[in-house]
Amino acid sequence: MINFIMRNKRTVYILISIFLLVLFISTILILTRNLAYEEGYKKAEKEIKKEIVAITASPTPSPRVNPTYEVTIDDPLTPVVIRPETSLPDKENNVFTSDNGAQCQPLEFDPLTAKYQAEPNSENFYNIKVSEEEVFYFGIDGFPKTKPSPKKLVQPFALKEYVFGCASTFSYVLEISKSGQRIKLLNHVNKFALSSDSTKIYFAQMIKDGNKWKETRQVYNIEKNTNSYLIKESACSEKVVFGSEDYLIGITGGYGNFSEQKSYFCIWNSNGNLVNKLSATNLARGGSNDNIYSQFGLLPSQKETVFIFTYSREKESDYGNCSLFLYDTKTNKSKSYDLGIPHFNGYCRMTEFDFKNQVFASNSIRFRYELEDSTYSTWRTISFD
């Protein structure tokens, strides 16, 4: 190797020179590129900072305000027809029954003696192990994994609600106490509702009848500690609410084809006595005819007037704007008003009505409805002739 270098000094010097030149040029190119990148980064950083400063300096935009408006309804909507009924369909064969009581909860559950435990790293989420194969999950005063939100009763009474859940289905155990002492425990409750004055509870409860469990509907008077069973409860008690402190109103729907499909309403007094029977056509419902999406009740200032809030449908594929329908059970007169609220995925947005002093003959309605971001619009007023 040394002899080769000594014999070819000139060639070796040229190769070394070329190598050093290439190395020098490569170093210059790399340094230039890095400087360019750094300069570009600093420039971009300055632009971002300018935007941040501009955004920070900009005033906070004012919230959107929907002013109160008034419109005149010239032609009342007619697709939903409400009328009195002299009889009700027999749904006794369709009364809910089961082999094991209410879904999602154990056959026996007493909060005072049950050995349940909290689920780790979860708020308001508990389990009770009945056997190696059966574990039930529940929350207290709210759905599991949500913040408890107790429902208040008239003093000195209190309600504790154990909400059992499985596969999007819920059932309840209700514990009612007076001055801290339990006075009633209701197991296997499918649904329940409180009156506006919190003195009564409506509940649908599974009761064992021979080898089967059958759903019954009752009203419990908290102050008197008495129960009343709803008369004709199977005909229209799929969804029941308190129309006032003294009356309940229930609905069951889905009889007949669309053109003549009926939903049936029952109105009971707080003793469970049936005082009125109605039917309504073309009410909004979900994929199942029995899945009622309408809001309904009685006007607080005129308890003989039924209100139904739903979208109007003149044909099966039609989804119109959401409308308020009123029906006076004394005069059998009805009227309806388009509130201009579009339906949302086939049902009306949750709407609050200011029914204070509202009667059938009133010439305006005040309301607000839920927006897509789960907030509410400002209160609006519709006036009509």
C-alpha positions, 0 to 999 in steps of 0.5 A: 500500500505504501509503495503504491502511494509513493509511486502514485502521489499525484493521483492520491493527492487528487483523490484526497482533494476531491473528497475534502471538497465534497465533504466541504460542499455537503457541510455547507448545504446541510448548514444552509438547510438547517438555517432555512428551517430555523428561519421558517419555524421562527417566522411561523411561530411569529405568525401563530403568536400574532393570531393568538394575540389577535384572538385574545384581544378580540371581544367575547362574542355576545350569545345568540339571542332569539327575540320574542316573536308573534305570529298569527295562525290563520288555519289551524292544523288538523292532522291530529284528531282528538275525540271522546271514546265510549269504550276502550280496547281490551289490552288485558292480553298484552299486560306485561308479564315475566318469570323473574319480576322486573328486568335487571334487578335481583328477585330480592333486594333490601338496601338495609341488608343487601351486601353490595359494593362500589365499583372501583374508579366509578362514581355512583356505580354499585354491584351486588353478587347473587351467585357466581353467574348473577351480578346486578349493577345499579346507581343510587338516585340516578343512572349508574355512573352519573352524579346522584340527583335525589327527587324531593318529596314533601317534608318530612318525607324522602325518596331514595331511588335505586336504579338497576340497569342492563342492556339499555333497560332500567328498573327501580327499587324505591325506598320511602322514609319519614323523618329518617325512618323507612315507611315503604319499600317498593321492589320490581318497579318498571316506571314511576312518576311524582305529582307536581306537589310531591305528595303522590307517586305513580308506579308500575310494579311487577307483582308475583301472581302464581308462577308469573309476575304481572305488572300492576299500576298504582298511585301511592299517597305519601301523606296518607300512606294509602295505595289506589289501583288504576281502573282500566289500567291496561288500556292506556297506561303504557306511558302515564304522567301526573296531569296535575296534583289530582289527576293522571293521564296515560296513553297507549298507541298503535291500533290500526293502519296509519290512515286510521291509527289511534292512540288512546288516552285515559284520565284518572283521579288520584283515587284511580277512578277513570274519569275520561276516555279519549282517542287521537289519530296520527300521533308521533311515535318511534319505530314501534307503534307503542313507542310514544314520543309525544308530550302530553298532560292537562292544563294546570289552570283548566284540568278538563283541557288536554294538551298534546305536543307532537309533530303533525303527520298527514301521511305515513312518510310525512314529518311536519313541524311540531305543533300544540294540540288542545282538547276541551273534554267538556265541550269536545272542542279542539284546536292546534297551533304550529309552533314552527319548531322542526322535528329532530330525527323523527321526534319533537325537541324537548319543549317547556311551556309556560302554562300559568293561567293558560286556558283553552280560550287563551289567545297566546302561548309562551314556550322555549325549546331545546337547541342542538347544543342542549341549551334552551332558546329564549322564551317565545310567545305565539299569538293567534286570533 
